Amino acid sequence: MYIGKDDVGNIVGLEDYKRLMDEIPNKIKNNMGITAEVNLLQDAENNYIEIIVQPYSVPISLRGRYYYRSGSVKQELTGAALNEFLLKRTGQTWDDVIEPRATFDDIDEKTIKIFLRKAEEAGRLPEIDGLSTSELLEKLRLVKNGQLKRAAIVLFGKDPGAFYPNTFVKIGKFENDDFTIRFQELEEGNLIQIVDKVLRTIDHKFLIRNISFEGMNRVETLEYPITALREMLLNALVHRNYMGAPTQIRVYDNKLSVWNHGILPEGITLDKLTKSHSSYPRNPILAEACFRGGYIDSWGSGIMKIVDSCKAAGLPTPIMEEDGGGFIVRLFKDIYSEEELKGKDLNDRQILALQFFKSQKEITTSEYMKKFQIADRTARRDLVELVEKELLISEGENKSARYAYK
């Protein structure tokens, strides 16, 4: 760092360099608790100061507060973000820390048995026959020096909420205005219990089963593919920040979202998520145990499973984004929803028309012209574009053509 240079590196000099040479080393030591090399340099008639600070293996605070720079902006680290930063700098993750309050009596044996059955089916955890609970936890790296790690409590604990208050999952049924809630549920327990409880609750209380027939057989399917729901929930629980807010599921008439606290890790972008990518788990101990148990894959394929299962069910592509300090995945039932259409590069007329005429299942050129008071040529161009974007199906030719919804 230089004092006495402008933003492009030109030396402009200092008038009070003597005072600064006395004050800077003391202020750095008193306010930050570290030492720095402070050198007085000279170029022609101008004096300037060089400050050299060697890298430290531990985080350094300024008056007890921690900061980091994002681009040109300085931001203070507080709360869960600060805890995660401090753990990272010491080479640890949240789930790898020993929980001194916990004993083996806090482990739920029924959950252990469920996990063992699942692991045996997956074939990813060899030589588990006859293992005691403590031996299994050792094998999964959930124990250190005879003490349980936080990951053990989250995965197998009888009551994880007694140790970490926000381990539960909130589920709410909302009106489309995003604010009015019709009813809500709260599911608690360890990770393995919560996955089962939440999927059952969503199935029985929040979603409608579509009924169809194959020959004489009645077939019932959920509004959203169970594979997508399961992957969304597991991703949220395995990769969330357990020092932050609880996982939240919002169900609407035409969409469903799952939000978990914790932004994407370094090296992973939203664009990379929908392509082949390596896995960068926030909680690697927890993720490894879930992989061994057959609950998740270890190649970063969870998001692709969500996308592919929605595509196979004829649903729109899910939307994924960072939101409110966390990560959210949204599923849509309707390819003609406003959120979905806005991502299709359509003009305002096309979006309005698709929603306006949806109840009658088709659009004619004359109806389109009359609705928007436009010329025949413009109406046909708009409708042909909607066919090309696979939003409508053209039936008939020229003036007799009708454009049906898919």
TORMAR-92474 format. One record per residue: residue in one letter; z, x, y of N, C-alpha, C in turn. Coordinates in steps of 0.02 Angstrom, whole numbers. Each point is the difference from the previous one (the first is absolute). Example, Ala and Ser with C-alpha at 12.3 -4.5 7.8 and 13.67 -1.06 7.14 Angstrom:
BEGIN
(fipa A,(390,660,-284),(0,-45,59),(0,45,60))
(fipa S,(-36,-18,53),(3,42,59),(37,-39,55))
//
This chain:
BEGIN
(fipa M,(0,42,-59),(0,-42,59),(0,45,62))
(fipa Y,(-39,-22,51),(-3,39,62),(20,-43,59))
(fipa I,(37,29,45),(17,-31,64),(-32,44,54))
(fipa G,(-40,-32,41),(-37,38,50),(-75,0,-13))
(fipa K,(-22,-41,-49),(-71,-11,-13),(-16,-74,9))
(fipa D,(-63,-13,22),(-20,-70,6),(-24,-26,-68))
(fipa D,(-24,-63,-1),(-17,-33,-63),(-59,31,-36))
(fipa V,(-40,38,35),(-58,32,-33),(13,74,-13))
(fipa G,(62,24,13),(17,68,-18),(-6,51,56))
(fipa N,(-17,-23,60),(-5,47,57),(70,16,26))
(fipa I,(12,64,16),(65,22,25),(6,-19,74))
(fipa V,(52,-39,16),(11,-21,69),(63,32,29))
(fipa G,(42,31,-42),(58,37,23),(62,-43,11))
(fipa L,(57,35,9),(64,-32,12),(35,36,58))
(fipa E,(32,-39,43),(36,30,55),(73,15,-19))
(fipa D,(29,-43,-42),(71,7,-18),(9,27,-71))
(fipa Y,(-42,46,-20),(1,24,-69),(66,34,-18))
(fipa K,(33,33,49),(63,33,-15),(53,-49,-22))
(fipa R,(5,-56,36),(49,-51,-18),(-15,-31,-68))
(fipa L,(-65,-13,-12),(-20,-30,-64),(13,48,-58))
(fipa M,(-9,64,10),(13,49,-53),(73,0,-20))
(fipa D,(45,-17,46),(71,-3,-15),(19,-67,-33))
(fipa E,(-32,-55,25),(21,-67,-21),(-31,-22,-67))
(fipa I,(-62,16,-11),(-36,-28,-59),(33,19,-66))
(fipa P,(16,64,-13),(32,17,-64),(65,-37,-11))
(fipa N,(41,-6,53),(65,-34,-7),(-8,-75,-12))
(fipa K,(-49,-30,35),(-10,-73,-9),(-25,-15,-70))
(fipa I,(-45,41,-26),(-25,-11,-68),(57,6,-50))
(fipa K,(42,50,9),(55,11,-47),(52,-56,5))
(fipa N,(18,-20,63),(52,-50,10),(-22,-70,-21))
(fipa N,(-63,-18,12),(-24,-68,-13),(-30,-10,-69))
(fipa M,(-24,55,-31),(-34,-7,-64),(32,42,-56))
(fipa G,(44,45,19),(35,40,-50),(-43,52,-34))
(fipa I,(-53,21,32),(-43,52,-29),(-12,54,52))
(fipa T,(-27,56,-22),(-17,54,46),(-75,5,6))
(fipa A,(-23,21,58),(-71,7,13),(-13,66,35))
(fipa E,(-58,27,-12),(-20,62,34),(-35,-20,65))
(fipa V,(29,23,57),(-27,-18,66),(-23,64,34))
(fipa N,(-65,4,14),(-30,61,28),(-31,-14,68))
(fipa L,(10,48,46),(-32,-3,65),(-64,40,-3))
(fipa L,(-56,-34,15),(-65,32,-1),(-30,1,70))
(fipa Q,(-46,46,11),(-30,7,67),(-75,11,-6))
(fipa D,(-36,-33,45),(-73,8,3),(-18,7,74))
(fipa A,(-23,59,17),(-14,14,72),(65,-11,39))
(fipa E,(0,-47,46),(60,-12,41),(41,-60,-24))
(fipa N,(-22,-32,-54),(33,-61,-23),(46,15,-59))
(fipa N,(61,-29,3),(47,4,-55),(1,-66,-38))
(fipa Y,(5,4,-65),(7,-61,-41),(44,17,-61))
(fipa I,(24,-53,-31),(49,8,-54),(-29,-24,-67))
(fipa E,(13,39,-51),(-19,-17,-68),(63,-15,-41))
(fipa I,(-1,-58,-36),(57,-19,-42),(-24,-3,-72))
(fipa I,(32,37,-43),(-19,2,-71),(58,-25,-42))
(fipa V,(-11,-52,-40),(51,-27,-45),(-26,5,-71))
(fipa Q,(38,32,-43),(-19,7,-69),(11,-66,-37))
(fipa P,(-40,-14,-52),(10,-62,-37),(67,-2,-35))
(fipa Y,(30,-59,-4),(64,-10,-33),(-10,-45,-61))
(fipa S,(39,13,-52),(-6,-39,-62),(37,-66,4))
(fipa V,(39,-11,53),(37,-62,8),(-20,-33,66))
(fipa P,(7,-66,7),(-17,-33,62),(45,22,57))
(fipa I,(-28,4,60),(38,21,59),(5,-60,47))
(fipa S,(60,-14,24),(9,-56,46),(8,25,71))
(fipa L,(-13,-45,47),(11,13,71),(55,-47,23))
(fipa R,(59,29,15),(59,-40,18),(15,-54,-52))
(fipa G,(-8,18,-64),(16,-46,-54),(-54,-50,-16))
(fipa R,(-58,4,33),(-56,-46,-14),(-60,39,-25))
(fipa Y,(-39,-34,-43),(-58,32,-31),(-64,-32,26))
(fipa Y,(-49,42,12),(-64,-23,27),(-58,29,-40))
(fipa Y,(-56,-35,2),(-61,28,-29),(-58,-18,46))
(fipa R,(-53,38,-4),(-57,-12,43),(-57,-30,-40))
(fipa S,(-27,-55,24),(-58,-32,-29),(-55,2,51))
(fipa G,(-48,46,-10),(-51,12,51),(32,30,61))
(fipa S,(-7,-34,56),(29,25,62),(64,-37,18))
(fipa V,(25,-42,-46),(57,-43,15),(62,25,-38))
(fipa K,(55,6,36),(64,19,-31),(37,-63,-19))
(fipa Q,(23,-5,-62),(36,-58,-23),(65,21,-32))
(fipa E,(52,-41,11),(65,15,-29),(4,-30,-70))
(fipa L,(28,37,-46),(11,-24,-68),(70,-31,-4))
(fipa T,(2,-63,-23),(65,-34,-7),(0,-39,-65))
(fipa G,(59,-21,-21),(8,-45,-57),(-32,26,-64))
(fipa A,(-36,-46,-34),(-30,16,-65),(-51,57,6))
(fipa A,(-38,1,55),(-50,52,9),(33,69,5))
(fipa L,(57,4,34),(36,63,6),(27,22,-67))
(fipa N,(30,-46,-38),(26,18,-66),(-55,26,-46))
(fipa E,(-57,-33,2),(-56,21,-43),(-25,69,22))
(fipa F,(-2,12,65),(-22,65,26),(47,56,-21))
(fipa L,(65,-13,6),(50,51,-17),(-3,16,-75))
(fipa L,(-8,-51,-41),(-5,11,-72),(-63,41,-16))
(fipa K,(-55,-17,32),(-63,35,-13),(6,73,18))
(fipa R,(32,15,55),(6,70,22),(45,41,-46))
(fipa T,(44,-34,-35),(43,36,-47),(-30,1,-71))
(fipa G,(-61,-26,-7),(-34,2,-64),(20,-56,-47))
(fipa Q,(33,-53,26),(21,-55,-42),(-34,-65,21))
(fipa T,(1,-48,-45),(-20,-68,17),(60,-46,-10))
(fipa W,(-3,-59,29),(57,-45,-2),(22,-15,-71))
(fipa D,(-47,-12,-44),(18,-20,-68),(28,56,-42))
(fipa D,(-8,62,22),(22,58,-39),(73,20,17))
(fipa V,(30,-33,48),(68,16,22),(51,-30,-48))
(fipa I,(52,38,-16),(54,-25,-44),(40,-55,36))
(fipa E,(17,-53,-37),(41,-54,27),(72,10,-26))
(fipa P,(44,31,40),(67,18,-24),(44,-61,-16))
(fipa R,(-17,-59,27),(41,-59,-12),(-14,-32,-68))
(fipa A,(-56,19,-30),(-22,-33,-62),(24,35,-63))
(fipa T,(12,-40,-52),(16,26,-66),(-48,-33,-51))
(fipa F,(3,22,-62),(-43,-29,-51),(18,-73,-15))
(fipa D,(59,-22,21),(18,-70,-8),(-41,-45,47))
(fipa D,(-32,30,50),(-41,-38,47),(-71,-11,-26))
(fipa I,(-16,28,-58),(-67,-7,-28),(-2,-61,-46))
(fipa D,(-52,-41,7),(-8,-61,-38),(-35,15,-66))
(fipa E,(35,-9,-56),(-27,17,-66),(-59,-46,-20))
(fipa K,(1,-63,22),(-55,-45,-16),(-65,25,31))
(fipa T,(5,24,62),(-60,26,33),(-25,63,-35))
(fipa I,(46,41,-24),(-19,60,-38),(-41,-19,-61))
(fipa K,(21,-53,-36),(-35,-22,-60),(-70,-26,17))
(fipa I,(-5,-37,55),(-66,-25,22),(-46,58,16))
(fipa F,(27,50,35),(-40,59,19),(-24,37,-62))
(fipa L,(44,8,-49),(-18,37,-61),(-56,-35,-39))
(fipa R,(3,-67,-2),(-54,-37,-34),(-66,10,36))
(fipa K,(3,-4,66),(-61,9,40),(-26,71,-7))
(fipa A,(44,49,0),(-21,71,-6),(-32,13,-68))
(fipa E,(27,-32,-51),(-28,9,-67),(-71,-27,-3))
(fipa E,(-11,-58,32),(-67,-29,2),(-48,45,38))
(fipa A,(23,30,54),(-43,42,42),(-14,67,-33))
(fipa G,(46,25,-42),(-10,63,-34),(4,61,45))
(fipa R,(35,-7,56),(4,56,48),(68,35,-1))
(fipa L,(44,-22,-44),(66,30,-2),(17,15,-73))
(fipa P,(-23,56,-27),(9,14,-71),(73,16,-17))
(fipa E,(15,-6,-64),(65,19,-28),(58,-35,34))
(fipa I,(-4,-67,2),(55,-37,32),(42,-38,-51))
(fipa D,(-20,1,-63),(39,-35,-51),(71,29,-6))
(fipa G,(49,-43,4),(69,21,-8),(31,32,60))
(fipa L,(-36,3,57),(29,30,60),(56,-44,28))
(fipa S,(54,31,21),(53,-36,35),(-23,-11,72))
(fipa T,(37,-42,36),(-18,-14,70),(1,64,41))
(fipa S,(52,40,-9),(4,62,39),(-56,48,-17))
(fipa E,(-20,2,-64),(-55,44,-20),(-66,-23,28))
(fipa L,(-10,-66,1),(-62,-28,29),(-4,17,74))
(fipa L,(55,-10,36),(0,14,71),(-11,74,14))
(fipa E,(27,43,-42),(-13,72,6),(-75,14,-10))
(fipa K,(-29,-32,-50),(-71,10,-15),(-45,-22,58))
(fipa L,(23,-52,35),(-38,-27,57),(17,35,66))
(fipa R,(42,51,-4),(22,38,60),(36,-44,51))
(fipa L,(38,-49,-26),(39,-44,42),(73,20,4))
(fipa V,(16,56,-32),(68,26,-1),(-2,74,16))
(fipa K,(52,23,37),(6,72,14),(74,19,-6))
(fipa N,(13,49,-43),(69,23,-11),(47,-58,-18))
(fipa G,(-27,-46,-40),(42,-56,-23),(9,-55,51))
(fipa Q,(-33,4,57),(7,-51,52),(-66,-36,10))
(fipa L,(5,-65,13),(-60,-42,9),(-33,12,68))
(fipa K,(-66,-2,-1),(-37,3,63),(-12,-70,26))
(fipa R,(-20,-4,63),(-13,-66,30),(-54,-38,-39))
(fipa A,(-51,36,-25),(-54,-32,-37),(27,-37,-61))
(fipa A,(52,27,-32),(29,-32,-59),(30,-68,17))
(fipa I,(33,-4,58),(31,-62,22),(-54,-51,17))
(fipa V,(-52,21,36),(-54,-46,20),(-35,-27,-62))
(fipa L,(-11,42,-49),(-40,-19,-59),(41,-38,-52))
(fipa F,(62,23,-13),(39,-28,-55),(68,-28,20))
(fipa G,(18,2,62),(67,-20,21),(16,-73,-13))
(fipa K,(64,-14,-14),(23,-69,-7),(-3,-37,66))
(fipa D,(17,36,53),(0,-31,67),(-19,53,52))
(fipa P,(-65,15,7),(-22,50,49),(20,-18,71))
(fipa G,(5,-65,14),(17,-22,68),(70,21,21))
(fipa A,(44,14,-48),(67,24,17),(-2,71,28))
(fipa F,(-53,36,-16),(-8,68,25),(-48,4,59))
(fipa Y,(-54,-38,-5),(-53,1,51),(-17,-72,19))
(fipa P,(22,-23,58),(-1,-72,17),(-69,-33,0))
(fipa N,(-53,38,14),(-65,-33,9),(-47,8,-60))
(fipa T,(27,0,-60),(-43,7,-59),(-29,-66,-23))
(fipa F,(19,-56,31),(-24,-65,-21),(-71,-13,27))
(fipa V,(-30,-55,-23),(-67,-21,22),(5,-70,30))
(fipa K,(-27,-9,60),(-2,-65,32),(-69,-32,-11))
(fipa I,(0,-64,-18),(-62,-37,-10),(3,-62,44))
(fipa G,(-51,-11,41),(0,-59,43),(-66,-37,-2))
(fipa K,(3,-66,3),(-60,-42,6),(-7,-19,73))
(fipa F,(-56,20,31),(-9,-9,72),(-57,-47,16))
(fipa E,(6,-33,58),(-56,-36,29),(-51,52,25))
(fipa N,(-59,-22,14),(-52,47,21),(11,28,70))
(fipa D,(51,-26,37),(15,27,67),(40,65,-4))
(fipa D,(19,21,-61),(36,63,-11),(74,-2,17))
(fipa F,(23,-54,30),(70,-3,22),(41,-53,-37))
(fipa T,(-31,-57,-13),(36,-55,-31),(6,11,-75))
(fipa I,(62,3,-24),(12,13,-71),(19,-65,-34))
(fipa R,(-34,-15,-56),(15,-61,-37),(61,9,-45))
(fipa F,(1,54,-38),(58,15,-41),(-3,74,-19))
(fipa Q,(55,26,-27),(2,71,-17),(46,12,-60))
(fipa E,(-12,57,-32),(41,21,-56),(16,74,9))
(fipa L,(53,22,-33),(20,70,2),(15,23,-72))
(fipa E,(-31,54,-21),(11,25,-68),(33,68,3))
(fipa E,(54,8,-40),(38,63,-2),(0,28,-71))
(fipa G,(21,62,-5),(5,33,-65),(-31,69,2))
(fipa N,(-4,31,-58),(-34,65,-2),(-75,-10,0))
(fipa L,(-37,54,6),(-73,-5,8),(-33,-37,-57))
(fipa I,(20,14,-61),(-32,-32,-57),(16,-75,-2))
(fipa Q,(61,-18,17),(19,-71,3),(-37,-36,56))
(fipa I,(-5,33,58),(-31,-32,58),(-74,-15,-12))
(fipa V,(-35,46,-33),(-71,-12,-13),(-9,-65,-39))
(fipa D,(39,-9,-53),(-4,-60,-40),(22,-62,39))
(fipa K,(56,5,36),(26,-57,37),(-48,-24,54))
(fipa V,(-27,48,38),(-45,-18,56),(-64,-33,-26))
(fipa L,(-30,28,-52),(-62,-29,-26),(12,-70,-27))
(fipa R,(58,-11,-32),(16,-67,-25),(11,-49,58))
(fipa T,(35,23,51),(15,-44,57),(-64,-18,37))
(fipa I,(-44,48,11),(-63,-14,34),(-41,-50,-40))
(fipa D,(-2,10,-66),(-39,-44,-44),(27,-71,2))
(fipa H,(65,-8,-7),(30,-66,-7),(11,-37,66))
(fipa K,(10,36,54),(21,-34,63),(-49,8,58))
(fipa F,(-43,51,-2),(-39,15,60),(-76,-9,-8))
(fipa L,(-25,4,-62),(-72,-4,-10),(-18,-61,-43))
(fipa I,(-62,-21,7),(-26,-56,-38),(-45,28,-55))
(fipa R,(6,-29,-60),(-43,21,-55),(-65,-41,1))
(fipa N,(-56,35,-1),(-65,-34,-4),(-13,-18,-73))
(fipa I,(-23,-61,-11),(-12,-25,-68),(-75,-7,-12))
(fipa S,(-24,27,-56),(-69,-7,-20),(-1,-10,-76))
(fipa F,(-60,-14,-27),(-6,-12,-72),(-55,43,-29))
(fipa E,(14,30,-56),(-51,36,-38),(-7,-38,-66))
(fipa G,(-52,-41,-3),(-6,-45,-57),(56,-51,2))
(fipa M,(41,-2,-53),(56,-46,-3),(65,33,23))
(fipa N,(-4,63,18),(61,37,18),(13,-2,75))
(fipa R,(61,-16,17),(22,0,70),(20,71,19))
(fipa V,(-27,24,56),(14,68,23),(33,-3,69))
(fipa E,(58,33,7),(35,2,65),(0,72,26))
(fipa T,(-19,7,63),(-1,66,32),(35,-4,67))
(fipa L,(33,54,19),(32,3,66),(-52,5,55))
(fipa E,(21,-17,60),(-45,5,58),(-22,72,12))
(fipa Y,(43,47,-18),(-16,71,7),(8,33,-68))
(fipa P,(-40,51,-16),(7,33,-66),(68,32,-10))
(fipa I,(29,-11,-57),(66,27,-14),(0,76,2))
(fipa T,(-56,31,-18),(-4,73,4),(9,25,71))
(fipa A,(-32,-34,47),(7,19,71),(71,-9,24))
(fipa L,(31,-57,-17),(68,-13,23),(49,52,-28))
(fipa R,(-8,15,-64),(45,48,-32),(-7,69,30))
(fipa E,(-62,22,11),(-11,66,30),(26,4,71))
(fipa M,(-10,-52,38),(25,-2,69),(76,7,1))
(fipa L,(33,-37,-44),(73,1,-2),(26,67,-23))
(fipa L,(-30,28,-53),(22,65,-26),(-12,55,52))
(fipa N,(-57,-1,33),(-14,50,52),(53,-4,55))
(fipa A,(16,-61,19),(49,-9,54),(69,26,-20))
(fipa L,(21,-14,-62),(68,18,-22),(5,75,-15))
(fipa V,(-52,29,-27),(2,71,-19),(-8,45,61))
(fipa H,(-43,-20,47),(-17,44,55),(34,-18,66))
(fipa R,(46,-47,0),(31,-21,62),(53,50,24))
(fipa N,(19,-6,63),(55,38,28),(64,-40,-11))
(fipa Y,(43,23,-45),(60,-38,-18),(55,5,52))
(fipa M,(-12,38,53),(48,1,55),(-19,-50,54))
(fipa G,(-57,-34,-10),(-24,-47,51),(9,-72,-20))
(fipa A,(-43,-43,26),(5,-72,-11),(-22,-18,-71))
(fipa P,(20,-59,-24),(-18,-22,-67),(-74,-17,-6))
(fipa T,(-25,0,-61),(-69,-21,-13),(-7,-74,15))
(fipa Q,(-56,-19,32),(-10,-69,22),(-67,-27,-24))
(fipa I,(2,-59,-30),(-60,-33,-24),(-9,-66,39))
(fipa R,(-57,-8,32),(-15,-60,38),(-57,-38,-35))
(fipa V,(12,-64,-13),(-50,-42,-33),(-22,-55,48))
(fipa Y,(-65,-6,10),(-30,-52,43),(-46,-43,-43))
(fipa D,(-27,-52,32),(-47,-43,-37),(-63,38,-21))
(fipa N,(-21,49,41),(-64,33,-14),(5,76,-8))
(fipa K,(61,27,0),(7,72,-8),(70,17,-23))
(fipa L,(8,62,-22),(65,26,-23),(4,74,19))
(fipa S,(59,21,22),(8,70,20),(64,29,-29))
(fipa V,(-2,65,-14),(59,38,-22),(9,59,47))
(fipa W,(59,5,30),(15,54,48),(59,41,-25))
(fipa N,(-7,66,4),(58,43,-16),(10,51,57))
(fipa H,(62,18,10),(16,48,52),(-23,70,-21))
(fipa G,(-32,36,46),(-24,67,-14),(-75,6,9))
(fipa I,(-21,43,47),(-72,8,12),(-31,45,-54))
(fipa L,(-65,7,3),(-35,41,-50),(21,73,6))
(fipa P,(4,35,-56),(19,71,2),(-55,43,31))
(fipa E,(19,60,21),(-49,46,28),(-55,14,-52))
(fipa G,(-62,3,24),(-56,14,-44),(-34,-62,-28))
(fipa I,(31,-58,10),(-30,-63,-24),(-17,-43,60))
(fipa T,(-63,-22,4),(-22,-46,52),(-18,-67,-30))
(fipa L,(-8,-51,42),(-19,-66,-25),(-67,3,-35))
(fipa D,(-45,42,26),(-66,6,-30),(4,30,-71))
(fipa K,(44,49,-9),(6,33,-65),(31,-46,-53))
(fipa L,(40,-48,22),(35,-43,-48),(-47,-37,-47))
(fipa T,(-58,-21,27),(-46,-40,-40),(-51,43,-37))
(fipa K,(12,65,-1),(-43,46,-37),(44,39,-49))
(fipa S,(-31,40,-41),(38,42,-46),(41,50,40))
(fipa H,(66,1,-11),(43,45,39),(61,20,-42))
(fipa S,(30,56,18),(60,22,-33),(59,-43,22))
(fipa S,(53,1,-40),(60,-39,16),(49,44,38))
(fipa Y,(27,-27,55),(50,35,40),(62,-45,7))
(fipa P,(39,-8,-53),(56,-48,2),(55,21,48))
(fipa R,(26,-49,37),(57,13,44),(63,14,-42))
(fipa N,(4,-33,-58),(57,8,-45),(-26,26,-67))
(fipa P,(-12,65,-5),(-33,27,-60),(41,-7,-65))
(fipa I,(66,4,4),(41,-8,-60),(-6,-71,-26))
(fipa L,(5,-48,45),(-7,-70,-17),(-70,-15,-27))
(fipa A,(-51,27,33),(-69,-12,-21),(-14,30,-69))
(fipa E,(27,59,-13),(-11,32,-65),(32,-41,-56))
(fipa A,(60,-26,12),(33,-41,-51),(-39,-64,-13))
(fipa C,(-26,-31,54),(-39,-61,-8),(-66,14,-37))
(fipa F,(-28,58,12),(-61,19,-37),(16,9,-74))
(fipa R,(54,36,-15),(19,11,-70),(14,-66,-36))
(fipa G,(25,-48,38),(15,-65,-30),(-60,-46,-5))
(fipa G,(-58,23,26),(-60,-41,-4),(-6,-53,54))
(fipa Y,(40,6,52),(-2,-50,54),(-55,15,51))
(fipa I,(-13,64,13),(-51,19,48),(-42,57,-29))
(fipa D,(-56,14,32),(-41,58,-16),(16,56,48))
(fipa S,(-16,61,-18),(18,57,42),(-59,30,37))
(fipa W,(-57,-35,1),(-60,29,30),(-20,-37,64))
(fipa G,(47,-34,31),(-16,-35,62),(-49,-57,-9))
(fipa S,(2,-32,-60),(-48,-53,-15),(25,-70,13))
(fipa G,(62,-7,23),(29,-66,10),(-39,-43,49))
(fipa I,(-19,30,57),(-37,-37,51),(-68,-23,-27))
(fipa M,(-33,44,-38),(-65,-18,-28),(7,-58,-50))
(fipa K,(55,-3,-36),(12,-56,-45),(4,-66,39))
(fipa I,(33,3,58),(7,-60,42),(-69,-22,24))
(fipa V,(-39,47,25),(-67,-16,26),(-45,-27,-55))
(fipa D,(-1,35,-57),(-45,-20,-55),(19,-68,-29))
(fipa S,(64,-13,-7),(21,-65,-29),(-17,-58,47))
(fipa C,(4,11,66),(-19,-52,48),(-76,-12,-3))
(fipa K,(-37,54,-5),(-73,-5,-5),(-20,-39,-63))
(fipa A,(32,16,-56),(-15,-34,-63),(17,-74,3))
(fipa A,(50,-18,41),(21,-70,7),(-41,-37,53))
(fipa G,(-47,35,32),(-41,-31,51),(35,-9,66))
(fipa L,(52,40,12),(38,-4,62),(-24,54,49))
(fipa P,(13,-10,64),(-18,51,50),(35,66,-12))
(fipa T,(-28,53,28),(31,66,-6),(67,0,36))
(fipa P,(53,24,-32),(66,3,33),(-2,44,63))
(fipa I,(43,-16,46),(7,40,61),(65,40,-5))
(fipa M,(-4,65,13),(58,45,-2),(7,36,66))
(fipa E,(59,3,27),(10,34,64),(74,18,9))
(fipa E,(11,49,44),(69,16,20),(21,-50,53))
(fipa D,(62,-25,-7),(22,-54,45),(75,3,8))
(fipa G,(24,5,62),(71,-4,14),(42,51,-35))
(fipa G,(-25,63,-5),(38,52,-34),(-6,-3,-75))
(fipa G,(-44,-42,-25),(-8,-6,-72),(-73,-7,-20))
(fipa F,(-11,-23,-61),(-68,-8,-27),(-7,-71,-28))
(fipa I,(-55,-33,16),(-10,-69,-20),(-66,-8,-36))
(fipa V,(1,-40,-53),(-61,-19,-36),(-7,-76,5))
(fipa R,(-59,-23,22),(-12,-72,7),(-55,-23,-48))
(fipa L,(13,-54,-37),(-50,-31,-42),(-21,-66,32))
(fipa F,(-63,-19,-10),(-27,-61,28),(-31,-43,-55))
(fipa K,(11,-65,4),(-30,-46,-48),(-71,-19,20))
(fipa D,(-13,2,65),(-61,-29,28),(-43,54,33))
(fipa I,(-62,8,-23),(-44,50,32),(-20,-24,69))
(fipa Y,(15,-63,17),(-18,-27,65),(60,-3,48))
(fipa S,(54,34,-17),(57,3,45),(-19,41,62))
(fipa E,(33,-13,55),(-17,34,62),(9,75,-5))
(fipa E,(55,22,-34),(12,72,-7),(-57,33,-39))
(fipa E,(-23,-34,-53),(-53,29,-41),(-66,2,38))
(fipa L,(-17,-54,36),(-64,-3,35),(-4,49,57))
(fipa K,(56,15,32),(-1,47,56),(-18,70,-22))
(fipa G,(8,15,-64),(-18,65,-26),(-71,4,-26))
(fipa K,(-40,-53,10),(-68,-3,-27),(-54,13,51))
(fipa D,(19,21,60),(-49,14,54),(-43,-62,15))
(fipa L,(33,-57,10),(-34,-63,17),(9,-15,74))
(fipa N,(-46,-40,27),(9,-21,70),(47,-61,1))
(fipa D,(22,-19,60),(49,-54,6),(-27,-67,-27))
(fipa R,(-65,-13,10),(-30,-62,-25),(5,-4,-76))
(fipa Q,(-16,56,-33),(0,0,-73),(70,-11,-28))
(fipa I,(50,31,30),(69,-9,-23),(22,-72,9))
(fipa L,(-14,-28,60),(20,-69,14),(-36,-49,-47))
(fipa A,(-64,12,-12),(-39,-45,-43),(26,0,-72))
(fipa L,(14,59,-26),(24,4,-69),(66,-37,-10))
(fipa Q,(42,0,51),(63,-36,-5),(-8,-74,15))
(fipa F,(-45,-17,47),(-10,-70,21),(-32,-42,-55))
(fipa F,(-50,28,-34),(-38,-38,-50),(28,8,-71))
(fipa K,(55,36,-7),(24,17,-67),(17,-62,-41))
(fipa S,(25,-52,31),(20,-60,-38),(-59,-37,-30))
(fipa Q,(-59,7,30),(-59,-34,-28),(-40,45,-47))
(fipa K,(21,62,-9),(-26,45,-51),(-72,24,12))
(fipa E,(-31,-18,56),(-67,24,14),(-15,-7,75))
(fipa I,(-53,36,22),(-23,-3,69),(-76,-7,0))
(fipa T,(-25,-43,44),(-72,-4,9),(-18,33,67))
(fipa T,(-63,19,7),(-22,32,62),(9,-47,59))
(fipa S,(-16,-64,-10),(5,-48,55),(73,-9,22))
(fipa E,(46,-2,-48),(71,-6,17),(23,61,40))
(fipa Y,(-22,58,-21),(19,62,34),(-27,1,71))
(fipa M,(-63,-22,9),(-31,-3,67),(39,-47,45))
(fipa K,(16,-59,-27),(34,-51,40),(71,22,19))
(fipa K,(35,32,-47),(69,21,13),(4,49,58))
(fipa F,(-48,47,2),(5,54,49),(-53,-4,56))
(fipa Q,(-41,-55,-2),(-51,-9,52),(-44,62,7))
(fipa I,(-28,21,-57),(-42,60,0),(-68,-17,-31))
(fipa A,(-47,46,9),(-68,-10,-25),(-3,7,-76))
(fipa D,(-52,-30,-29),(-10,2,-73),(-3,72,-25))
(fipa R,(-35,42,36),(-8,70,-21),(67,36,-3))
(fipa T,(42,-11,50),(67,32,2),(44,-26,-57))
(fipa A,(-3,-65,-13),(40,-29,-54),(-20,29,-67))
(fipa R,(-66,5,-12),(-24,26,-64),(21,74,-9))
(fipa R,(-4,37,55),(20,71,-5),(73,6,-19))
(fipa D,(43,-40,32),(71,2,-16),(13,-18,-73))
(fipa L,(-33,-52,-23),(12,-24,-68),(-27,48,-53))
(fipa V,(-58,30,14),(-28,49,-46),(47,61,-6))
(fipa E,(29,20,56),(48,56,-1),(61,-17,-44))
(fipa L,(21,-63,2),(58,-20,-41),(-19,0,-74))
(fipa V,(-62,-14,-15),(-24,5,-69),(-2,73,-22))
(fipa E,(-25,43,44),(-5,72,-16),(69,31,-10))
(fipa K,(50,-26,36),(68,25,-8),(37,-34,-57))
(fipa E,(-37,-40,-39),(27,-34,-60),(56,-48,15))
(fipa L,(-5,-32,59),(50,-51,18),(-28,-70,-11))
(fipa L,(-66,-8,0),(-32,-64,-14),(-56,11,-50))
(fipa I,(-22,-55,-31),(-55,3,-48),(-55,-46,26))
(fipa S,(-60,27,7),(-57,-39,26),(-29,-44,-55))
(fipa E,(-10,-64,15),(-30,-47,-47),(-58,-36,36))
(fipa G,(-59,4,-27),(-58,-30,32),(-35,50,45))
(fipa E,(-52,-23,34),(-40,44,42),(-11,-30,69))
(fipa N,(-9,45,48),(-18,-17,69),(47,-54,29))
(fipa K,(-29,-53,29),(41,-50,35),(44,-41,-47))
(fipa S,(-19,-3,-64),(40,-39,-48),(56,41,-31))
(fipa A,(6,63,20),(50,44,-30),(70,-23,16))
(fipa R,(43,5,-51),(71,-14,9),(38,64,-20))
(fipa Y,(55,12,32),(39,62,-12),(67,-20,-28))
(fipa A,(8,12,-64),(61,-22,-35),(53,55,0))
(fipa Y,(62,-24,0),(57,47,-7),(4,24,-72))
(fipa K,(26,60,-8),(6,27,-68),(59,-31,-37))
//
